[in-house]
């Protein structure tokens, strides 16, 4: 259900993004337990805000440690800059930005889609292989 609510809907790739470390940790734990995924199957990208730039390495390390992943799982982080209209209203709202978890395994995403459809009682053609 987390993926249905928070995941990007792609036919061949899981992309789950969130700012809550416990939710991200739970999702990675689920992937490891039910699909026997190894560290090399899981990649992450940190999405940072302009006020995070000085702490980029610290934040990347935080997510790797929280998700118990090696540095090889880290993809290049993105940094969102504030527009001149934002007035920096979002400063310090998300201390660790967001983390996107990516798994490129068709069988895993298709299994998740099938489970969602079975549980919720509907069919979505766009999710089928």
C-alpha positions as CSV (number, residue, x, y, z in Angstrom):
1,X,0.0,0.0,0.0
2,X,3.0,2.3,0.6
3,X,4.1,1.9,-2.9
4,X,0.6,2.5,-4.3
5,X,0.4,5.8,-2.4
6,X,4.0,7.0,-2.7
7,X,5.6,5.2,-5.6
8,X,6.1,6.3,-9.2
9,X,4.1,4.0,-11.5
10,X,6.4,2.4,-14.1
11,X,6.1,-1.0,-15.7
12,X,9.7,-2.1,-15.1
13,X,11.1,-0.1,-12.2
14,X,10.2,0.7,-8.6
15,X,10.7,4.3,-7.6
16,X,9.7,5.1,-4.1
17,X,10.4,8.6,-2.7
18,X,9.8,9.9,0.8
19,X,11.3,12.1,3.5
20,X,10.4,9.8,6.4
21,X,13.5,7.7,7.3
22,X,11.4,5.0,9.1
23,X,9.1,4.7,6.1
24,X,12.0,4.3,3.7
25,X,13.7,1.8,6.0
26,X,10.5,-0.2,6.2
27,X,10.1,-0.2,2.4
28,X,13.7,-1.4,1.9
29,X,13.2,-4.1,4.6
30,X,10.0,-5.2,2.7
31,X,11.9,-5.4,-0.6
32,X,14.7,-7.5,1.0
33,X,12.4,-9.8,2.9
34,X,9.8,-10.6,0.2
35,X,11.9,-10.3,-3.0
36,X,15.3,-11.4,-1.7
37,X,16.9,-8.3,-3.1
38,X,20.6,-7.7,-2.4
39,X,22.3,-4.3,-1.9
40,X,23.5,-4.3,-5.5
41,X,19.8,-4.3,-6.6
42,X,18.9,-1.2,-4.7
43,X,19.9,2.3,-5.7
44,X,19.1,5.6,-3.9
45,X,19.2,9.2,-4.9
46,X,19.0,12.0,-2.4
47,X,17.0,15.1,-3.3
48,X,18.3,18.0,-1.3
49,X,17.3,21.6,-0.9
50,X,19.6,24.6,-1.3
51,X,20.1,24.9,2.5
52,X,21.4,21.3,2.5
53,X,24.4,21.9,0.2
54,X,26.9,22.3,3.0
55,X,25.6,19.0,4.6
56,X,25.3,17.0,1.4
57,X,27.8,14.3,2.3
58,X,26.4,14.0,5.8
59,X,22.8,13.6,4.5
60,X,23.9,11.0,1.9
61,X,25.7,9.1,4.6
62,X,22.5,9.4,6.8
63,X,20.4,7.7,4.1
64,X,22.9,5.0,3.3
65,X,23.3,4.2,7.0
66,X,19.5,4.3,7.7
67,X,18.8,2.0,4.8
68,X,21.9,-0.2,5.5
69,X,23.3,0.2,2.0
70,X,26.9,0.5,0.8
71,X,28.2,3.7,-0.9
72,X,27.9,1.9,-4.2
73,X,24.1,2.2,-3.9
74,X,24.3,6.0,-4.0
75,X,23.5,7.7,-7.3
76,X,24.3,11.4,-7.8
77,X,22.2,13.6,-5.5
78,X,20.1,16.5,-6.9
79,X,19.9,19.9,-5.3
80,X,16.8,22.1,-5.7
81,X,17.6,25.7,-5.7
82,X,15.1,28.3,-4.4
83,X,13.4,30.4,-7.0
84,X,13.4,34.2,-6.5
85,X,9.6,33.9,-5.7
86,X,9.8,31.2,-3.0
87,X,11.1,33.5,-0.2
88,X,12.8,30.4,1.1
89,X,9.6,29.3,2.9
90,X,10.7,25.6,2.9
91,X,14.0,26.1,4.7
92,X,14.7,23.5,7.4
93,X,11.3,21.7,6.7
94,X,12.9,18.4,5.7
95,X,16.2,18.0,7.5
96,X,17.4,15.1,5.3
97,X,15.6,16.1,2.1
98,X,14.0,13.2,0.4
99,X,15.3,9.8,-0.6
100,X,14.3,8.0,-3.8
101,X,14.7,4.2,-3.7
102,X,15.0,2.6,-7.1
103,X,14.9,-1.1,-8.0
104,X,15.1,-2.1,-11.7
105,X,13.5,-5.5,-11.5
106,X,10.4,-6.1,-13.7
107,X,9.3,-9.2,-11.7
108,X,9.3,-7.3,-8.5
109,X,7.2,-4.4,-9.7
110,X,4.8,-6.7,-11.5
111,X,4.4,-8.7,-8.3
112,X,3.7,-5.5,-6.3
113,X,1.2,-4.4,-8.9
114,X,-0.6,-7.7,-8.9
115,X,-0.8,-7.7,-5.1
116,X,-2.3,-4.2,-5.1
117,X,-4.9,-5.1,-7.7
118,X,-5.8,-8.3,-5.9
119,X,-6.0,-6.6,-2.5
120,X,-8.0,-3.6,-3.8
121,X,-10.2,-5.6,-6.2
122,X,-9.5,-3.8,-9.5
123,X,-7.5,-4.3,-12.7
124,X,-5.3,-1.7,-14.3
125,X,-4.1,-2.6,-17.8
126,X,-1.3,0.0,-17.8
127,X,0.4,-2.0,-15.1
128,X,0.5,-5.3,-17.0
129,X,3.5,-6.6,-18.8
